[in-house]
Amino acid sequence: MTKTLDKKLFFSMTLDFLNVYIPQDSPSSKTVKTYRDGLTVFRRYVCEEKHLSIRRFRFDECTFDFVLDYRNWLLDDRKQARSTVNNRLAAIKSYVRYASARDVTLQQVFLSISEVPFLRIEKKILPIIEDTETLKAFLDSPPNTRTGCRDTMILSVLFDTMIRADELIRISIGDLCMNAGIPYILIHGKGNKERTVSLSEKVIPLIKEYMKEFHGSSADIPDFPFIYTVSHDEVHRMSERNVERIVKKYADITRQKYPSLPDPVYPHMLRRTRGTGLYRDGVPIEAIAVAMGHANVQTTRDHYAFPSLEQKRAAMEKGTGVISIGNEEPEWPDDEDELARLCGLR
């Protein structure tokens, strides 16, 4: 594509950007899809809303005003969520930054559109499972069956280690280090970054029981998937969607007896519940960030560092001794006429 199109055309570098640059920078298929979707929506805006051909739309036509109008069109005409609009805008900015790095004559174009402001988004505190009894009931909800053994392990590992669902399904047998002094799992996280997460004493027996039930000779094959499904006699890594279904299934069962359980419950809520719980228990935020695989500790502060209502109340009650409890004699008389006279009225 880049060999046949004029490099001044806006979409002349999208093929290399999506198929080479982004996969090298972030191997996640989700990341590639996000950028591809963002650029696709922009192409449709250029062609269908502005009636411009991609054969003629040039970088120098992608001005501050053009991109600002695009942002506002997404928000006002398409009624897209502010977070979605910001993602679409980020895709355009990232692509033009990439293009300007390859062609320095496009630097001014990048500087211009980089000034298009992202939409302000109100910070929301996402739900967690607050009640300890409810959380325990949820983690213990799978039945005492072979499948229940697997599902109990999945729920407990997601909570205990704070790993993401996509990280869980990428674990292979060789990533389990159960015989180490402190047992741990090697996690392959975002951006192909690896980290280790230790296992608590309560989770280790669940993993061993699961291995006994689901892994025979495969327990010695390093590349064999830790969690798998069998379809047409072929072994596949369990899909992320299947993990989500398992979590939702047992949440729906638990909610029948514990209606305070949030609806819906999804794998990331277990991660958030555990991370917030550690923060409330006084674990240093830096240690939580490392365990969760956050490159920037500010991410952990922004999304997981929320005190409980009890902690807020205890903090607010400090220094309340200066507030009167209201048992003193009133200085104002009860007689209305006398009160009016004191106020200089008749």
Disulfide bonds with the S-S distance in Angstrom:
none
